[in-house]
Amino acid sequence: MSIVFYFYLRRKKNRHAKSDKQSQSRTISSDSSLKGAEKGSKYFGVHLFTYSELEEATNNFDSANELGDGGFGTVYCGKLGDGRTVAVKRLYENNDRRVEQFMNEVEILTRLRHQNLVQLYGCTSRHSRELLLVYEYVPNGTVADHLHGERAKPADTLPWHTRMNIAIETASALAYLHASDIIHRDIKTTNILLDSHFVVKVADFGLSRLFPNDVTHISTAPQGTPGYVDPEYHQCYQLTDKSDVYSFGVVLIELISSMPAIDITRHRHEVNLAIMAVHKIQNGDLHELVDPALGFEADPKVRKMVNGVAELAFQCLQSMKDTRPSMEEVVERLKEIQSDGVGKTKEEAAMDISADHVMLLRHEAPPLSPDSNMRSTGTTPNASG
């Protein structure tokens, strides 16, 4: 009986070993065919890179090649085998939520072509070891870097004419998105890149949404970055293209003031830049908000243009979406201000504000969102969107 039992166990062991070997062979074959299918193929019309290609391009994601860190991933500078310098975004996690954002960004960027939108060169497969996106390399940092970040220098501040160009190009990119039925949903100065000639490249479309032209809004949980989130969207869970308009209003105030959207080192009533700006513009104290380096007091031409941009920002930051201009109207107004160098005076601007707006602002403080006492530069995603 012992001999029979011994041969039984030996036969069973050999059968399992053979089965495991066949299974392993099938797995290796499957992985090889997947890599073969991915390499050089297309995904939503863009090139598919393998993980190993991008690992090599970034020197194994060396921290020395790190360009920035955002709410969804880290961006590295890399060099492809064909010599192109690229920016590689490495998403933090590979879960269902990240896959959705990954596919969303790829799908949206492949259908868009605009000189002020960052170009997507390709990505890895959604089944890759990590989710990686490959963009054109934009070498001059972000608008936030130059206004109040690591590239901001008192002796080398962005001149006003450059800031006007940044405002117009960013607004043009957003107007193009809205005309394409897309809401960006995360417009902020850290998502506005600058090339070596300070030309704008709007980036980061992970939260963007398609907006069908036959609907008035999309019902979704609020997502975005503290200091930039539309208060009506935050309260009513109704996303519209006017939510981008509000966020762009904050960007305009940053361009005027060189201050970050949220800063807990400021007075408690001034932590939120948008709320502070609305109060100062309403009370005729714009001079307290403007970056002194812009020549607001010394140059009448700059002063009039800043007044015009401040009034436009004031309109973009209205609490109710229906009282905000469209992005197309914003572009037209910015070009008018730039072309003649004459913005409206405070008295003229005040006449343009309807009586309803004045009553609303006099009797109701702008609504505070939960992020008004926070400091954050990262995107704050919600559980659904």
Helices and strands as residue ranges (DSSP letters): H 2-38, E 42-43, E 46-48, H 51-57, G 63-65, E 66-69, E 73-79, E 85-91, H 96-110, E 120-123, E 132-136, H 143-148, G 154-156, H 160-179, E 182-183, G 189-191, E 192-194, E 200-202, E 209-210, E 218-219, H 231-236, E 238-239, H 241-257, H 273-282, G 286-288, G 292-294, H 300-316, G 321-323, H 327-340, H 346-352, H 355-363, G 370-373
